[in-house]
């Protein structure tokens, strides 16, 4: 199995990714915005991961297919991207429970990836007919690109990988890289190996706190230069699994590539998180008039606890009714929250949205 020695380069990648992880965790995003970003990210991942496998659909077509009525008939390329989206949803639910990697989980993911395919393509591969070599073939030359391990070795190799993931003290980023490489290299299925590998390595990141709230698409970075992706996995080794791919002499080639892609991905998530928070504030502020914005600034500056309309009317020198009208607008747009006692509004507090975006609100109103 692939093993890693922690070089300075690998440690530096992990350190920089951790910085981005901390930055993303410090940005507060509302549930509705986070949900929209996650869905868009899953669409991008479905497009990119299938693009690596030669799927011809454009990103726009993938978006349309995913949104289409599931009862309609789908062509094979369309079914593939829908399957990947379904698998991402499935793993999202599993990640909430932090379910450990298991053979069942691996098989369930591949079954979703190959939904609609013939039965022999679902589940672990078996023996090939006499005289037939199971290999990954070059689509242009017809020559074998890679000859995986014998089918009879696959169960033990998977069990070894599962035990490693569930018992090792290796850093989660290293575990995810190992899962990605081993799943592609063991090649346990007739089809869907690459997509299953990318899904499961992403799952390892998710359950270990490196999923970046489901925002952004790591698969996009693998798909950016497909040749580099494959070259990094193959590491210039012979095409036969038993001739070096089982224990590569220079595994840092793959680990450096994988971590570099995660670093690029995590940096993009930082940008998306920060811009989405500001965009949300801009959208909400657009519904406020000048006096309502002035009141909001005052509340942020002086009233972090409960406050009443009568207090504010004395503070700013307007009638109680005027303050109530302004607070009603602020409440409607999510900036303040009324505290109700006996079905009547007793007082108000700043909403979590306002408290989470104090700096953005100050900057945008001024």
C-alpha positions in Angstrom: 0.0 0.0 0.0 1.1 3.5 -0.7 3.0 5.1 2.2 4.1 8.7 2.8 7.1 10.3 4.4 6.4 13.8 5.6 8.6 16.1 3.7 8.9 19.8 4.3 6.8 20.4 1.1 4.0 18.1 2.4 4.0 19.8 5.8 3.9 23.2 4.2 0.9 22.3 2.1 -0.9 20.9 5.2 -0.1 24.1 7.2 -1.5 26.4 4.4 -4.6 24.3 4.0 -5.2 24.5 7.8 -4.9 28.3 7.5 -7.6 28.4 4.9 -9.7 26.0 6.9 -9.6 28.4 9.9 -10.4 31.3 7.7 -13.5 29.6 6.2 -14.7 28.6 9.7 -14.6 32.3 10.8 -17.0 33.4 8.1 -20.7 33.2 9.0 -23.0 32.3 6.2 -26.8 32.0 6.5 -28.5 28.6 6.0 -30.1 29.6 2.8 -26.9 30.9 1.2 -24.9 27.9 2.4 -27.5 25.6 0.9 -27.4 27.4 -2.4 -23.6 27.3 -2.5 -23.5 23.6 -1.6 -25.9 22.7 -4.3 -23.9 24.6 -6.9 -20.7 23.0 -5.7 -22.2 19.5 -6.1 -23.3 20.4 -9.6 -19.7 21.5 -10.4 -18.3 18.3 -8.9 -20.7 16.2 -10.9 -19.6 17.9 -14.1 -15.9 17.9 -13.3 -15.6 14.3 -12.1 -17.4 12.9 -15.1 -15.4 15.2 -17.4 -12.3 13.3 -16.2 -13.9 10.1 -17.4 -14.7 11.6 -20.9 -18.3 12.6 -20.3 -19.1 15.1 -23.2 -21.7 17.2 -21.4 -21.0 20.9 -20.8 -21.4 22.5 -17.4 -24.6 24.2 -18.5 -26.0 20.9 -19.7 -25.1 19.2 -16.4 -26.9 21.9 -14.5 -30.0 21.4 -16.7 -29.9 17.6 -16.4 -29.7 17.7 -12.6 -32.7 20.0 -12.4 -34.8 18.0 -14.8 -37.7 15.8 -13.6 -36.2 12.5 -12.5 -39.1 10.6 -14.1 -37.9 11.5 -17.6 -35.6 9.3 -19.6 -31.9 10.0 -19.5 -29.1 9.2 -21.9 -26.0 7.5 -20.5 -23.9 10.8 -20.1 -26.9 12.4 -18.4 -27.4 9.5 -16.1 -23.8 9.5 -15.1 -23.9 13.2 -13.9 -27.2 12.6 -12.1 -25.7 9.5 -10.4 -22.7 11.5 -9.1 -25.0 14.2 -7.7 -27.1 11.5 -6.0 -23.9 9.9 -4.5 -22.8 13.3 -3.2 -26.2 13.8 -1.5 -25.9 10.2 0.0 -22.4 10.9 1.4 -23.5 14.2 2.8 -26.1 12.4 4.9 -23.5 9.8 5.9 -21.0 12.5 6.9 -23.5 14.0 9.3 -23.4 10.7 11.3 -19.6 10.5 10.7 -20.0 6.9 9.5 -16.7 5.1 9.2 -15.3 3.8 5.9 -16.5 0.2 5.4 -16.8 -2.2 2.5 -20.6 -1.6 2.5 -20.2 2.1 2.2 -17.7 1.7 -0.7 -20.2 -0.7 -2.5 -23.1 1.6 -1.8 -21.3 4.5 -3.4 -20.3 2.5 -6.5 -23.8 1.2 -6.8 -25.1 4.8 -7.0 -22.3 5.8 -9.4 -23.4 2.9 -11.7 -27.1 3.3 -11.2 -28.8 2.1 -14.4 -25.9 0.1 -15.6 -25.9 -3.7 -16.2 -25.6 -5.9 -13.2 -22.1 -7.1 -13.9 -20.9 -3.5 -13.6 -22.2 -3.1 -10.1 -20.2 -4.6 -7.2 -16.7 -6.1 -7.0 -15.4 -7.4 -10.3 -15.1 -11.2 -10.8 -13.1 -13.5 -13.1 -12.8 -12.7 -16.7 -13.4 -15.2 -19.5 -10.5 -17.4 -20.5 -8.0 -15.5 -22.7 -9.4 -12.1 -21.7 -7.1 -9.6 -19.8 -8.9 -7.2 -17.5 -7.1 -3.9 -17.9 -7.7 -0.2 -18.5 -7.2 0.3 -22.2 -6.2 3.4 -24.2 -9.3 4.5 -26.1 -7.2 5.5 -29.1 -4.6 2.8 -29.5 -6.4 -0.1 -27.8 -3.3 -0.9 -25.8 -3.5 -1.5 -22.0 -2.7 1.5 -19.9 -3.0 -0.2 -16.6 -3.4 -3.8 -15.4 -4.9 -3.9 -11.9 -4.5 -6.6 -9.3 -6.2 -10.0 -9.8 -9.9 -9.9 -8.8 -9.2 -12.5 -6.1 -6.8 -10.0 -4.3 -9.3 -7.2 -4.4 -11.3 -8.0 -1.1 -8.1 -8.3 1.0 -6.7 -5.1 -0.5 -10.0 -3.2 0.3 -10.0 -4.6 3.8 -6.4 -3.4 4.3 -7.4 0.1 3.1 -10.4 0.2 5.4 -8.4 -0.9 8.4 -5.7 1.8 7.6 -8.3 4.6 7.4 -10.1 3.6 10.6 -7.0 3.0 12.7 -4.2 5.3 11.5 -2.9 8.4 13.2 -2.0 10.0 9.8 -3.3 13.5 9.1 -6.8 13.5 7.5 -5.4 15.1 4.4 -2.9 12.2 4.0 -5.7 9.7 4.6 -7.8 11.2 1.9 -4.9 11.1 -0.5 -4.3 7.4 0.3 -7.9 6.5 -0.2 -8.0 8.3 -3.6 -4.8 6.5 -4.8 -5.7 3.1 -3.4 -9.2 3.0 -4.8 -8.0 4.0 -8.3 -5.1 1.5 -8.1 -6.9 -1.5 -6.6 -9.6 -0.8 -9.3 -12.1 -3.1 -7.5 -15.0 -2.6 -10.0 -15.5 -3.1 -13.7 -16.5 0.6 -14.0 -16.8 3.7 -11.8 -13.5 3.3 -10.1 -12.3 6.9 -10.6 -15.6 8.5 -9.7 -15.9 6.3 -6.6 -12.3 7.1 -5.6 -13.0 10.9 -5.8 -16.2 10.6 -3.9 -14.7 8.6 -1.1 -11.6 10.7 -0.7 -13.9 13.7 -0.5 -15.9 11.9 2.2 -12.8 11.3 4.3 -12.1 15.0 4.1 -15.7 15.8 5.1 -15.9 13.6 8.2 -12.5 14.9 9.4 -13.4 18.5 9.2 -11.8 19.3 5.8 -15.0 19.4 3.7 -15.1 23.3 4.0 -18.9 23.2 4.7 -19.6 21.5 1.4 -18.7 24.6 -0.5 -16.5 24.5 -3.6 -15.4 21.6 -5.8 -12.2 19.7 -5.4 -13.0 17.7 -8.5 -12.8 20.9 -10.6 -9.1 21.1 -9.8 -8.4 17.5 -10.8 -10.3 18.1 -14.1 -8.4 21.3 -14.8 -5.4 19.4 -16.3 -6.5 15.8 -16.7 -3.1 14.6 -18.0 -1.4 16.0 -14.9 -4.0 14.2 -12.8 -3.4 10.8 -14.4 0.4 11.3 -14.6 0.5 12.0 -10.8 -1.5 8.8 -10.0 0.7 6.7 -12.4 4.0 8.2 -11.3 5.8 6.9 -14.3 5.5 3.3 -13.0 5.0 0.1 -15.1 1.4 -0.7 -16.2 1.3 -3.9 -14.0 0.0 -3.3 -10.5 2.5 -5.9 -9.1 5.4 -4.1 -10.7 5.4 -1.0 -8.4 2.0 0.5 -8.2 1.3 -1.6 -5.1 4.2 0.1 -3.3 5.4 3.2 -5.3 9.0 4.2 -4.7 8.2 7.9 -4.9 4.8 8.4 -3.4 5.5 12.1 -2.8 4.6 12.7 -6.4 1.0 11.8 -5.8 0.8 13.4 -2.3 2.3 16.7 -3.5 -0.1 16.9 -6.3 -3.2 16.0 -4.2 -2.3 18.5 -1.5 -1.6 21.2 -4.1 -5.1 20.7 -5.5 -6.7 20.8 -2.0 -4.8 24.0 -1.3 -6.1 25.6 -4.5 -9.6 24.4 -3.8 -9.5 25.6 -0.1 -8.3 29.0 -1.3 -11.2 29.3 -3.6 -13.6 28.3 -0.8 -12.2 31.2 1.2 -13.1 33.6 -1.6 -16.6 32.2 -2.1 -17.4 32.3 1.6 -16.3 35.9 2.1 -17.9 37.2 -1.1 -21.2 35.4 -0.4 -21.4 36.9 3.1 -21.0 40.4 1.7 -23.4 39.7 -1.2 -26.0 38.6 1.3 -25.6 41.8 3.3 -25.8 44.0 0.2 -29.0 42.3 -0.8 -30.6 42.8 2.6 -29.5 46.4 2.9 -31.0 47.3 -0.5 -34.4 47.1 1.1 -33.6 49.8 3.7 -34.0 53.5 3.4 -31.5 56.0 4.7 -33.1 56.5 8.2 -33.5 52.7 8.6 -29.8 52.3 7.8 -28.9 55.0 10.3 -30.9 53.2 13.0 -29.2 49.9 12.2 -25.7 51.5 12.6 -26.8 53.0 16.0 -28.0 49.6 17.2 -24.8 47.9 16.2 -22.8 50.6 18.0 -24.8 50.9 21.2 -27.4 48.1 21.6 -25.9 44.6 21.8 -28.6 43.5 24.3 -32.3 44.1 24.4 -33.7 47.5 23.6 -37.2 49.0 23.4 -38.7 51.5 20.9 -39.2 54.0 23.7 -35.5 54.0 24.5 -34.6 54.5 20.8 -37.2 57.3 20.4 -35.6 59.3 23.2 -32.1 58.5 21.8 -32.7 59.8 18.3 -35.5 62.3 19.0 -38.4 60.9 17.0 -41.8 59.5 17.9 -42.2 56.0 19.3 -44.4 55.2 16.3 -41.7 56.2 13.9 -39.2 54.0 15.6 -41.6 51.0 15.6 -42.1 51.4 11.9 -38.3 51.5 11.3 -37.8 48.5 13.5 -40.5 46.6 11.6 -38.6 47.1 8.4 -35.3 46.0 10.0 -37.1 42.9 11.4 -38.6 42.0 8.0 -35.2 42.1 6.4 -33.5 40.0 9.1 -31.5 42.7 11.0 -33.4 42.7 14.3 -35.6 40.1 16.1 -38.6 41.0 18.2 -39.0 39.4 21.7 -42.6 38.5 22.1 -44.3 38.1 25.5 -48.0 37.3 25.8 -48.4 37.7 22.1 -47.0 41.3 22.2 -43.7 42.6 21.2 -41.9 43.6 24.5 -38.5 44.5 23.1 -36.0 43.8 20.3 -32.5 42.4 19.9 -30.0 42.4 17.0 -30.4 39.2 14.9 -27.6 36.6 14.6 -27.3 37.8 11.0 -26.5 41.3 12.1 -24.1 40.2 14.8 -22.3 37.8 12.3 -21.9 40.6 9.7 -21.2 43.7 11.9 -18.1 44.8 9.9 -19.7 44.3 6.5 -22.8 46.3 7.6 -20.6 49.1 8.9 -18.5 49.2 5.7 -21.4 49.1 3.3 -23.6 51.7 5.0 -20.7 54.2 5.5 
